[in-house]
């Protein structure tokens, strides 16, 4: 749909998928066939940290340039936090933590337990501590990492007219499509892609390997699990992620949703009758 709209409105396509920024993660992140049409693809290697702040810092010049030239922009992708942080102009975005800090906090949690870090957080930032689950190691660790971060990013977007649109298939529509998509990606070489990444020196715990399916298939390559077991694990993780996305979208500010007919995905409903065009032109 984004490509169809870009053709009709002379729009620049900007990827907002957090894992399509990684080189070599192609099949499993479902990168577009014609990558030349997009910006923000294949930016970093899988062993590099890349988060919302770096993404926004790279996107802002593209938006400014497009606005100055009078060109439309379509931000497209599955990472809701990236889209929300950009459109809602989140303030005080922090830098990614230094790898040494993250490693040290991981080791402290392993040796001392999460309660020790929770006490430190409560002493240093009691207001922050009140807002998070102090029994959740990841949340406590991230909170302390933010305390150690410097130079928060604040920004303002060019004065585009902004419209958020989400395709909204039902769970009943989406579930069989997710399963067949996993089957298709495996059949078209996803395990070989993962094996190639490991052969090139990418570690199973690298940041890029957090993408759904990559660690499961790495375990297939190493012989820890079978391909059938990985397939079931990937389908389950994908369904759980889709459920979280639906929950996220229900709280998305100023979002216009577009239900899909029973003929989807065999029919592309945005090309006929074009509800999406009505949304764009009316702003409703």
PASEBA-1860 file (N, C-alpha, C; in nm, 3 decimals):
! residues 284
1> XXXXXXXX> 0.083/-0.119/0.000/0.000/0.000/0.000/0.087/0.125/0.000 ~ 0.196/0.122/0.077/0.284/0.238/0.083/0.345/0.266/-0.054 ~ 0.385/0.162/-0.126/0.444/0.183/-0.259/0.339/0.236/-0.356 ~ 0.217/0.186/-0.346/0.108/0.234/-0.433/0.083/0.382/-0.407 ~ 0.079/0.421/-0.279/0.059/0.561/-0.245/0.177/0.647/-0.289 ~ 0.298/0.594/-0.275/0.416/0.670/-0.316/0.413/0.700/-0.465 ~ 0.366/0.604/-0.544/0.355/0.627/-0.689/0.253/0.736/-0.720 ~ 0.144/0.736/-0.645/0.036/0.832/-0.673/0.067/0.973/-0.622
9> XXXXXXXX> 0.151/0.983/-0.520/0.172/1.112/-0.455/0.318/1.158/-0.455 ~ 0.399/1.098/-0.541/0.540/1.135/-0.551/0.603/1.145/-0.412 ~ 0.596/1.035/-0.338/0.640/1.036/-0.198/0.769/0.958/-0.181 ~ 0.854/1.007/-0.093/0.972/0.935/-0.049/0.931/0.829/0.052 ~ 0.979/0.707/0.037/0.949/0.598/0.129/1.061/0.586/0.232 ~ 1.024/0.591/0.360/1.121/0.578/0.469/1.085/0.457/0.554 ~ 1.178/0.364/0.565/1.156/0.244/0.644/1.158/0.275/0.793 ~ 1.058/0.224/0.865/1.056/0.239/1.011/1.051/0.103/1.080
17> XXXXXXXX> 1.108/0.002/1.017/1.119/-0.129/1.080/1.255/-0.139/1.147 ~ 1.255/-0.170/1.276/1.378/-0.165/1.355/1.482/-0.268/1.312 ~ 1.441/-0.374/1.242/1.537/-0.477/1.204/1.572/-0.473/1.056 ~ 1.494/-0.403/0.974/1.533/-0.389/0.834/1.651/-0.293/0.818 ~ 1.691/-0.226/0.924/1.811/-0.142/0.918/1.938/-0.227/0.916 ~ 1.927/-0.357/0.949/2.045/-0.443/0.958/2.077/-0.509/0.824 ~ 2.203/-0.501/0.786/2.250/-0.568/0.664/2.248/-0.719/0.686 ~ 2.206/-0.791/0.583/2.209/-0.937/0.589/2.086/-1.001/0.646
25> XXXXXXXX> 2.001/-0.922/0.711/1.874/-0.972/0.763/1.766/-0.937/0.660 ~ 1.754/-1.020/0.559/1.672/-0.986/0.444/1.541/-1.065/0.440 ~ 1.553/-1.197/0.437/1.433/-1.281/0.425/1.349/-1.271/0.551 ~ 1.413/-1.285/0.667/1.340/-1.290/0.792/1.277/-1.159/0.834 ~ 1.326/-1.046/0.780/1.263/-0.917/0.809/1.173/-0.871/0.694 ~ 1.165/-0.953/0.589/1.074/-0.926/0.478/1.103/-0.790/0.412 ~ 1.230/-0.768/0.381/1.266/-0.642/0.316/1.197/-0.629/0.181 ~ 1.167/-0.506/0.140/1.099/-0.486/0.011/1.183/-0.539/-0.105
33> XXXXXXXX> 1.114/-0.578/-0.210/1.183/-0.633/-0.327/1.273/-0.527/-0.391 ~ 1.220/-0.407/-0.409/1.297/-0.298/-0.470/1.346/-0.205/-0.358 ~ 1.463/-0.233/-0.307/1.514/-0.154/-0.195/1.555/-0.014/-0.237 ~ 1.577/0.006/-0.365/1.620/0.139/-0.411/1.513/0.245/-0.389 ~ 1.391/0.203/-0.366/1.282/0.299/-0.345/1.280/0.355/-0.203 ~ 1.354/0.293/-0.113/1.343/0.324/0.029/1.470/0.387/0.084 ~ 1.451/0.465/0.188/1.562/0.509/0.271/1.554/0.435/0.406 ~ 1.665/0.431/0.477/1.673/0.369/0.610/1.668/0.216/0.605
41> XXXXXXXX> 1.723/0.157/0.499/1.743/0.014/0.491/1.893/-0.014/0.492 ~ 1.933/-0.130/0.548/2.072/-0.177/0.538/2.173/-0.073/0.585 ~ 2.153/-0.023/0.706/2.239/0.084/0.757/2.356/0.033/0.840 ~ 2.336/-0.075/0.916/2.437/-0.119/1.012/2.449/-0.271/1.006 ~ 2.560/-0.321/1.061/2.581/-0.466/1.070/2.503/-0.522/1.190 ~ 2.474/-0.652/1.186/2.391/-0.711/1.292/2.449/-0.703/1.432 ~ 2.582/-0.685/1.443/2.641/-0.680/1.577/2.646/-0.538/1.633 ~ 2.583/-0.441/1.564/2.581/-0.303/1.611/2.447/-0.272/1.678
49> XXXXXXXX> 2.452/-0.192/1.784/2.329/-0.143/1.847/2.270/-0.032/1.761 ~ 2.139/-0.037/1.744/2.071/0.068/1.668/1.932/0.082/1.726 ~ 1.899/0.202/1.775/1.770/0.222/1.839/1.697/0.342/1.785 ~ 1.592/0.380/1.856/1.501/0.483/1.807/1.572/0.618/1.793 ~ 1.662/0.651/1.885/1.730/0.781/1.874/1.813/0.789/1.746 ~ 1.894/0.686/1.720/1.975/0.688/1.598/1.887/0.693/1.474 ~ 1.775/0.621/1.480/1.684/0.621/1.365/1.629/0.761/1.341 ~ 1.583/0.827/1.445/1.526/0.960/1.430/1.633/1.060/1.384
57> XXXXXXXX> 1.752/1.050/1.439/1.860/1.140/1.397/1.888/1.127/1.248 ~ 1.876/1.006/1.194/1.900/0.986/1.052/1.780/1.028/0.966 ~ 1.659/1.016/1.022/1.538/1.048/0.946/1.515/1.200/0.936 ~ 1.549/1.275/1.038/1.518/1.418/1.040/1.572/1.493/0.918 ~ 1.699/1.473/0.875/1.745/1.543/0.754/1.667/1.504/0.629 ~ 1.623/1.377/0.620/1.543/1.336/0.505/1.410/1.409/0.502 ~ 1.349/1.427/0.620/1.222/1.498/0.628/1.240/1.646/0.595 ~ 1.343/1.707/0.647/1.366/1.849/0.621/1.390/1.874/0.473
65> XXXXXXXX> 1.471/1.788/0.413/1.500/1.803/0.270/1.375/1.786/0.186 ~ 1.293/1.685/0.221/1.169/1.662/0.146/1.073/1.778/0.161 ~ 1.061/1.829/0.283/0.969/1.942/0.305/1.014/2.065/0.226 ~ 1.143/2.091/0.227/1.195/2.208/0.154/1.171/2.195/0.004 ~ 1.169/2.071/-0.044/1.146/2.047/-0.188/0.999/2.031/-0.221 ~ 0.912/2.036/-0.118/0.770/2.019/-0.142/0.731/1.877/-0.174 ~ 0.807/1.781/-0.125/0.780/1.641/-0.156/0.714/1.570/-0.038 ~ 0.619/1.482/-0.067/0.554/1.402/0.035/0.648/1.293/0.086
73> XXXXXXXX> 0.619/1.243/0.204/0.696/1.136/0.266/0.600/1.032/0.323 ~ 0.634/0.906/0.304/0.559/0.797/0.366/0.654/0.719/0.455 ~ 0.624/0.718/0.584/0.700/0.640/0.681/0.628/0.507/0.697 ~ 0.696/0.396/0.668/0.626/0.268/0.662/0.708/0.160/0.732 ~ 0.640/0.080/0.813/0.709/-0.029/0.879/0.640/-0.072/1.006 ~ 0.694/-0.177/1.065/0.623/-0.242/1.174/0.662/-0.204/1.314 ~ 0.757/-0.113/1.332/0.799/-0.080/1.468/0.721/0.042/1.516 ~ 0.614/0.014/1.590/0.523/0.120/1.631/0.589/0.229/1.713
81> XXXXXXXX> 0.685/0.191/1.798/0.749/0.291/1.882/0.826/0.392/1.799 ~ 0.892/0.349/1.692/0.964/0.441/1.606/0.869/0.543/1.546 ~ 0.756/0.494/1.494/0.659/0.584/1.430/0.601/0.681/1.532 ~ 0.563/0.629/1.649/0.504/0.717/1.751/0.604/0.820/1.801 ~ 0.727/0.777/1.827/0.828/0.871/1.877/0.853/0.983/1.776 ~ 0.850/0.950/1.648/0.872/1.052/1.544/0.751/1.144/1.531 ~ 0.635/1.088/1.511/0.516/1.170/1.484/0.475/1.253/1.604 ~ 0.493/1.196/1.724/0.454/1.268/1.845/0.568/1.352/1.902
89> XXXXXXXX> 0.681/1.355/1.832/0.796/1.439/1.868/0.838/1.415/2.013 ~ 0.864/1.287/2.042/0.906/1.252/2.178/1.029/1.333/2.217 ~ 1.025/1.390/2.336/1.138/1.466/2.385/1.231/1.380/2.470 ~ 1.355/1.425/2.482/1.453/1.364/2.571/1.482/1.218/2.538 ~ 1.490/1.187/2.408/1.531/1.053/2.370/1.679/1.035/2.404 ~ 1.709/0.926/2.471/1.845/0.903/2.519/1.929/0.825/2.417 ~ 2.060/0.842/2.429/2.150/0.762/2.348/2.144/0.616/2.393 ~ 2.179/0.524/2.303/2.190/0.384/2.342/2.301/0.370/2.445
97> XXXXXXXX> 2.284/0.282/2.544/2.388/0.268/2.647/2.517/0.211/2.590 ~ 2.627/0.247/2.651/2.755/0.191/2.610/2.752/0.040/2.632 ~ 2.809/-0.038/2.541/2.809/-0.185/2.559/2.871/-0.227/2.692 ~ 2.972/-0.150/2.738/3.037/-0.185/2.864/2.941/-0.169/2.982 ~ 2.857/-0.063/2.977/2.760/-0.042/3.084/2.657/-0.154/3.084 ~ 2.605/-0.187/2.967/2.504/-0.293/2.960/2.561/-0.426/3.008 ~ 2.684/-0.456/2.969/2.746/-0.581/3.012/2.764/-0.583/3.164 ~ 2.806/-0.468/3.221/2.826/-0.461/3.365/2.695/-0.479/3.441
105> XXXXXXXX> 2.588/-0.418/3.391/2.458/-0.433/3.458/2.405/-0.575/3.445 ~ 2.426/-0.635/3.328/2.388/-0.776/3.312/2.459/-0.864/3.415 ~ 2.589/-0.838/3.434/2.666/-0.917/3.528/2.619/-0.894/3.671 ~ 2.585/-0.769/3.704/2.535/-0.741/3.839/2.403/-0.813/3.865 ~ 2.315/-0.813/3.767/2.188/-0.883/3.784/2.214/-1.032/3.804 ~ 2.308/-1.087/3.730/2.340/-1.229/3.743/2.397/-1.261/3.881 ~ 2.485/-1.174/3.930/2.555/-1.201/4.056/2.474/-1.159/4.178 ~ 2.408/-1.042/4.170/2.343/-0.984/4.287/2.191/-0.996/4.285
113> XXXXXXXX> 2.135/-1.023/4.166/1.991/-1.027/4.154/1.932/-0.891/4.122 ~ 1.809/-0.890/4.075/1.745/-0.765/4.034/1.716/-0.674/4.153 ~ 1.698/-0.731/4.273/1.663/-0.649/4.389/1.772/-0.547/4.422 ~ 1.897/-0.585/4.402/2.007/-0.492/4.431/2.002/-0.371/4.339 ~ 1.976/-0.396/4.210/1.965/-0.284/4.117/1.839/-0.202/4.144 ~ 1.732/-0.270/4.185/1.607/-0.198/4.216/1.628/-0.103/4.333 ~ 1.703/-0.147/4.434/1.732/-0.058/4.548/1.814/0.062/4.503 ~ 1.912/0.037/4.414/1.993/0.148/4.364/1.907/0.247/4.287
121> XXXXXXXX> 1.817/0.195/4.204/1.729/0.283/4.126/1.639/0.364/4.219 ~ 1.586/0.301/4.322/1.497/0.370/4.416/1.571/0.483/4.488 ~ 1.697/0.459/4.521/1.776/0.563/4.589/1.809/0.678/4.495 ~ 1.844/0.645/4.371/1.889/0.748/4.277/1.774/0.822/4.211 ~ 1.666/0.753/4.182/1.555/0.815/4.109/1.423/0.756/4.157 ~ 1.379/0.796/4.275/1.257/0.735/4.332/1.134/0.754/4.245 ~ 1.123/0.867/4.175/1.005/0.889/4.090/1.003/0.792/3.972 ~ 1.121/0.762/3.919/1.129/0.664/3.811/1.095/0.525/3.865
129> XXXXXXXX> 1.148/0.494/3.982/1.126/0.361/4.040/0.978/0.334/4.064 ~ 0.901/0.437/4.097/0.759/0.419/4.125/0.679/0.378/4.001 ~ 0.735/0.408/3.884/0.659/0.390/3.760/0.687/0.258/3.690 ~ 0.783/0.180/3.739/0.816/0.057/3.669/0.804/-0.063/3.762 ~ 0.802/-0.181/3.701/0.798/-0.307/3.776/0.939/-0.339/3.824 ~ 0.963/-0.323/3.952/1.097/-0.342/4.007/1.137/-0.489/4.014 ~ 1.048/-0.579/3.981/1.083/-0.720/3.975/1.122/-0.763/3.833 ~ 1.108/-0.670/3.738/1.140/-0.700/3.598/1.283/-0.658/3.570
137> XXXXXXXX> 1.376/-0.752/3.553/1.517/-0.714/3.536/1.542/-0.623/3.417 ~ 1.474/-0.648/3.305/1.497/-0.566/3.186/1.455/-0.422/3.209 ~ 1.340/-0.402/3.275/1.292/-0.265/3.298/1.381/-0.190/3.397 ~ 1.426/-0.260/3.501/1.515/-0.196/3.598/1.647/-0.160/3.532 ~ 1.699/-0.252/3.451/1.826/-0.227/3.384/1.814/-0.108/3.289 ~ 1.707/-0.103/3.210/1.690/0.008/3.115/1.679/0.141/3.189 ~ 1.611/0.140/3.303/1.596/0.264/3.379/1.731/0.316/3.427 ~ 1.816/0.226/3.474/1.949/0.268/3.519/2.033/0.313/3.400
145> XXXXXXXX> 2.020/0.245/3.289/2.093/0.286/3.169/2.055/0.429/3.129 ~ 1.926/0.461/3.141/1.883/0.597/3.105/1.942/0.701/3.201 ~ 1.957/0.663/3.327/2.018/0.756/3.422/2.163/0.786/3.386 ~ 2.231/0.688/3.326/2.371/0.706/3.291/2.389/0.775/3.156 ~ 2.281/0.784/3.079/2.291/0.842/2.946/2.301/0.993/2.953 ~ 2.363/1.051/2.852/2.379/1.197/2.844/2.322/1.248/2.713 ~ 2.314/1.379/2.701/2.276/1.446/2.576/2.143/1.396/2.521 ~ 2.033/1.417/2.592/1.903/1.378/2.537/1.872/1.453/2.409
153> XXXXXXXX> 1.803/1.386/2.319/1.766/1.445/2.191/1.626/1.504/2.200 ~ 1.613/1.630/2.164/1.482/1.692/2.146/1.476/1.744/2.003 ~ 1.357/1.741/1.943/1.347/1.779/1.802/1.205/1.826/1.770 ~ 1.193/1.893/1.657/1.064/1.931/1.602/1.062/1.894/1.454 ~ 0.951/1.837/1.410/0.938/1.801/1.269/0.907/1.923/1.185 ~ 0.942/1.919/1.056/0.891/2.022/0.965/0.738/2.019/0.968 ~ 0.674/2.130/0.936/0.528/2.138/0.951/0.449/2.064/0.843 ~ 0.479/1.937/0.824/0.399/1.854/0.736/0.257/1.842/0.790
161> XXXXXXXX> 0.162/1.819/0.701/0.032/1.767/0.743/0.051/1.617/0.766 ~ 0.029/1.572/0.888/0.062/1.434/0.924/-0.065/1.350/0.934 ~ -0.059/1.232/0.873/-0.170/1.136/0.876/-0.113/0.999/0.910 ~ -0.173/0.933/1.007/-0.134/0.796/1.041/-0.244/0.700/0.997 ~ -0.205/0.599/0.921/-0.301/0.500/0.872/-0.247/0.360/0.904 ~ -0.331/0.274/0.956/-0.292/0.135/0.982/-0.390/0.041/0.913 ~ -0.337/-0.055/0.840/-0.420/-0.165/0.795/-0.459/-0.248/0.916 ~ -0.584/-0.288/0.923/-0.634/-0.353/1.044/-0.707/-0.483/1.011
169> XXXXXXXX> -0.634/-0.586/0.968/-0.699/-0.716/0.951/-0.739/-0.773/1.086 ~ -0.840/-0.856/1.085/-0.880/-0.923/1.209/-0.779/-1.033/1.241 ~ -0.782/-1.079/1.366/-0.695/-1.189/1.405/-0.726/-1.314/1.322 ~ -0.854/-1.334/1.291/-0.893/-1.450/1.212/-0.836/-1.442/1.070 ~ -0.832/-1.322/1.015/-0.772/-1.305/0.882/-0.621/-1.324/0.887 ~ -0.560/-1.272/0.991/-0.415/-1.261/0.993/-0.345/-1.393/1.028 ~ -0.403/-1.473/1.117/-0.333/-1.591/1.167/-0.290/-1.687/1.056 ~ -0.378/-1.730/0.966/-0.331/-1.823/0.861/-0.229/-1.759/0.768
177> XXXXXXXX> -0.237/-1.627/0.749/-0.140/-1.559/0.662/-0.003/-1.555/0.727 ~ 0.000/-1.531/0.859/0.128/-1.532/0.930/0.194/-1.670/0.920 ~ 0.113/-1.775/0.935/0.170/-1.910/0.930/0.224/-1.942/0.791 ~ 0.149/-1.906/0.687/0.197/-1.935/0.552/0.319/-1.850/0.517 ~ 0.326/-1.730/0.574/0.442/-1.644/0.550/0.568/-1.704/0.610 ~ 0.559/-1.759/0.730/0.675/-1.826/0.791/0.719/-1.943/0.703 ~ 0.623/-2.022/0.656/0.654/-2.136/0.568/0.726/-2.087/0.443 ~ 0.676/-1.978/0.385/0.735/-1.926/0.262/0.878/-1.877/0.284
185> XXXXXXXX> 0.901/-1.808/0.395/1.035/-1.756/0.422/1.134/-1.869/0.444 ~ 1.090/-1.975/0.512/1.179/-2.090/0.531/1.209/-2.156/0.397 ~ 1.105/-2.169/0.313/1.122/-2.234/0.183/1.212/-2.156/0.089 ~ 1.217/-2.024/0.105/1.296/-1.941/0.014/1.436/-1.912/0.067 ~ 1.478/-1.984/0.173/1.618/-1.976/0.210/1.650/-1.907/0.340 ~ 1.553/-1.888/0.427/1.580/-1.821/0.554/1.685/-1.896/0.638 ~ 1.676/-2.031/0.653/1.782/-2.100/0.729/1.921/-2.077/0.670 ~ 1.932/-2.075/0.537/2.062/-2.050/0.474/2.111/-1.908/0.504
193> XXXXXXXX> 2.018/-1.812/0.509/2.055/-1.675/0.542/2.115/-1.669/0.683 ~ 2.052/-1.739/0.777/2.102/-1.739/0.914/2.238/-1.809/0.922 ~ 2.252/-1.919/0.851/2.381/-1.989/0.850/2.491/-1.900/0.794 ~ 2.459/-1.823/0.691/2.557/-1.732/0.633/2.598/-1.623/0.732 ~ 2.501/-1.571/0.808/2.533/-1.471/0.909/2.627/-1.528/1.015 ~ 2.598/-1.650/1.062/2.682/-1.712/1.164/2.822/-1.740/1.108 ~ 2.828/-1.784/0.983/2.958/-1.811/0.921/3.042/-1.684/0.908 ~ 2.975/-1.570/0.893/3.047/-1.443/0.878/3.094/-1.388/1.012
201> XXXXXXXX> 3.059/-1.455/1.121/3.105/-1.412/1.253/3.000/-1.347/1.340 ~ 2.878/-1.335/1.291/2.771/-1.277/1.372/2.736/-1.374/1.485 ~ 2.731/-1.324/1.607/2.700/-1.407/1.723/2.549/-1.418/1.742 ~ 2.507/-1.527/1.803/2.364/-1.550/1.823/2.300/-1.444/1.913 ~ 2.382/-1.381/2.000/2.329/-1.278/2.089/2.351/-1.137/2.036 ~ 2.387/-1.124/1.909/2.405/-0.991/1.849/2.272/-0.917/1.846 ~ 2.275/-0.783/1.851/2.149/-0.706/1.852/2.055/-0.740/1.736 ~ 2.108/-0.754/1.616/2.023/-0.784/1.502/1.955/-0.919/1.511
209> XXXXXXXX> 2.018/-1.012/1.583/1.962/-1.146/1.594/1.843/-1.152/1.688 ~ 1.807/-1.038/1.748/1.685/-1.034/1.830/1.559/-1.038/1.743 ~ 1.573/-1.015/1.613/1.457/-1.021/1.524/1.394/-1.159/1.532 ~ 1.262/-1.162/1.524/1.189/-1.288/1.538/1.243/-1.393/1.441 ~ 1.273/-1.510/1.494/1.311/-1.624/1.412/1.459/-1.647/1.397 ~ 1.540/-1.544/1.412/1.682/-1.559/1.381/1.753/-1.647/1.484 ~ 1.724/-1.629/1.611/1.790/-1.712/1.711/1.738/-1.856/1.706 ~ 1.611/-1.872/1.676/1.556/-2.007/1.661/1.626/-2.081/1.547
217> XXXXXXXX> 1.644/-2.014/1.435/1.709/-2.079/1.322/1.859/-2.095/1.345 ~ 1.919/-2.007/1.424/2.059/-2.026/1.462/2.073/-2.155/1.543 ~ 1.975/-2.184/1.626/1.978/-2.309/1.703/1.958/-2.431/1.613 ~ 1.887/-2.413/1.501/1.876/-2.521/1.403/2.012/-2.546/1.339 ~ 2.078/-2.438/1.299/2.210/-2.450/1.235/2.309/-2.519/1.326 ~ 2.302/-2.490/1.457/2.397/-2.549/1.552/2.354/-2.688/1.599 ~ 2.235/-2.733/1.555/2.190/-2.867/1.590/2.117/-2.879/1.722 ~ 2.085/-2.765/1.785/2.019/-2.771/1.916/1.872/-2.809/1.904
225> XXXXXXXX> 1.807/-2.765/1.796/1.666/-2.798/1.774/1.648/-2.834/1.627 ~ 1.533/-2.893/1.596/1.503/-2.928/1.458/1.437/-2.810/1.386 ~ 1.434/-2.817/1.254/1.369/-2.712/1.177/1.220/-2.707/1.209 ~ 1.159/-2.823/1.230/1.017/-2.826/1.265/0.990/-2.757/1.397 ~ 1.077/-2.779/1.495/1.062/-2.712/1.624/1.080/-2.561/1.609 ~ 1.177/-2.520/1.528/1.198/-2.377/1.505/1.077/-2.316/1.437 ~ 1.021/-2.388/1.341/0.904/-2.337/1.270/0.790/-2.309/1.367 ~ 0.761/-2.402/1.455/0.653/-2.382/1.551/0.683/-2.266/1.645
233> XXXXXXXX> 0.808/-2.255/1.687/0.848/-2.146/1.776/0.832/-2.011/1.708 ~ 0.872/-2.004/1.581/0.864/-1.878/1.506/0.718/-1.837/1.484 ~ 0.635/-1.934/1.449/0.492/-1.902/1.430/0.432/-1.850/1.559 ~ 0.463/-1.914/1.672/0.410/-1.869/1.800/0.458/-1.727/1.831 ~ 0.587/-1.701/1.814/0.641/-1.567/1.842/0.579/-1.463/1.750 ~ 0.556/-1.499/1.625/0.497/-1.405/1.530/0.353/-1.372/1.567 ~ 0.277/-1.475/1.606/0.139/-1.451/1.648/0.134/-1.364/1.773 ~ 0.224/-1.390/1.867/0.229/-1.309/1.989/0.265/-1.165/1.957
241> XXXXXXXX> 0.357/-1.147/1.863/0.397/-1.011/1.825/0.282/-0.938/1.756 ~ 0.211/-1.008/1.670/0.096/-0.946/1.603/-0.010/-0.904/1.705 ~ -0.029/-0.985/1.808/-0.125/-0.949/1.914/-0.079/-0.822/1.985 ~ 0.052/-0.814/2.016/0.103/-0.693/2.081/0.089/-0.572/1.990 ~ 0.108/-0.591/1.861/0.089/-0.479/1.768/-0.056/-0.430/1.768 ~ -0.150/-0.522/1.770/-0.291/-0.481/1.772/-0.321/-0.402/1.900 ~ -0.266/-0.448/2.012/-0.285/-0.375/2.138/-0.222/-0.237/2.129 ~ -0.103/-0.228/2.073/-0.033/-0.100/2.058/-0.115/-0.004/1.973
249> XXXXXXXX> -0.169/-0.053/1.862/-0.241/0.035/1.770/-0.368/0.091/1.833 ~ -0.427/0.017/1.926/-0.548/0.068/1.990/-0.520/0.193/2.072 ~ -0.395/0.215/2.113/-0.362/0.333/2.192/-0.286/0.438/2.110 ~ -0.274/0.416/1.980/-0.195/0.507/1.896/-0.270/0.640/1.877 ~ -0.207/0.754/1.909/-0.275/0.883/1.893/-0.305/0.914/1.747 ~ -0.425/0.964/1.722/-0.464/1.018/1.591/-0.450/0.916/1.478 ~ -0.476/0.789/1.508/-0.462/0.685/1.408/-0.593/0.659/1.336 ~ -0.585/0.646/1.203/-0.699/0.605/1.122/-0.676/0.461/1.078
257> XXXXXXXX> -0.768/0.372/1.112/-0.752/0.231/1.076/-0.836/0.197/0.954 ~ -0.787/0.101/0.878/-0.852/0.059/0.755/-0.877/-0.090/0.760 ~ -1.001/-0.133/0.796/-1.031/-0.276/0.796/-1.014/-0.334/0.656 ~ -0.989/-0.463/0.651/-0.966/-0.527/0.523/-1.077/-0.628/0.494 ~ -1.118/-0.639/0.367/-1.228/-0.732/0.333/-1.181/-0.877/0.338 ~ -1.277/-0.967/0.332/-1.245/-1.110/0.337/-1.159/-1.154/0.219 ~ -1.159/-1.077/0.110/-1.081/-1.113/-0.008/-0.932/-1.081/0.007 ~ -0.895/-1.008/0.113/-0.754/-0.979/0.137/-0.686/-1.106/0.186
265> XXXXXXXX> -0.561/-1.140/0.145/-0.468/-1.056/0.068/-0.470/-1.078/-0.081 ~ -0.566/-1.157/-0.131/-0.572/-1.180/-0.276/-0.614/-1.054/-0.351 ~ -0.684/-0.967/-0.282/-0.725/-0.839/-0.342/-0.663/-0.726/-0.262 ~ -0.613/-0.625/-0.330/-0.555/-0.509/-0.263/-0.663/-0.400/-0.254 ~ -0.731/-0.389/-0.141/-0.849/-0.303/-0.133/-0.817/-0.155/-0.146 ~ -0.692/-0.113/-0.121/-0.661/0.029/-0.133/-0.660/0.076/-0.277 ~ -0.655/-0.018/-0.372/-0.653/0.022/-0.513/-0.793/0.032/-0.573 ~ -0.893/-0.016/-0.500/-1.030/-0.012/-0.552/-1.120/0.056/-0.451
273> XXXXXXXX> -1.184/0.161/-0.493/-1.268/0.236/-0.399/-1.185/0.328/-0.312 ~ -1.068/0.286/-0.281/-0.964/0.364/-0.216/-1.010/0.441/-0.093 ~ -1.041/0.366/0.014/-1.067/0.429/0.143/-0.948/0.510/0.189 ~ -0.828/0.461/0.159/-0.709/0.531/0.205/-0.698/0.668/0.139 ~ -0.736/0.680/0.013/-0.732/0.811/-0.054/-0.833/0.906/0.009 ~ -0.949/0.853/0.046/-1.049/0.939/0.111/-0.995/0.992/0.243 ~ -0.925/0.905/0.318/-0.866/0.950/0.444/-0.765/1.060/0.418 ~ -0.681/1.042/0.318/-0.576/1.140/0.288/-0.637/1.274/0.246
281> XXXX> -0.734/1.269/0.160/-0.787/1.395/0.105/-0.883/1.466/0.200 ~ -0.949/1.388/0.287/-1.043/1.452/0.378/-0.981/1.487/0.512 ~ -0.878/1.410/0.548/-0.818/1.430/0.681/-0.905/1.377/0.792 ~ -1.011/1.307/0.758/-1.102/1.255/0.860/-1.059/1.116/0.904
END
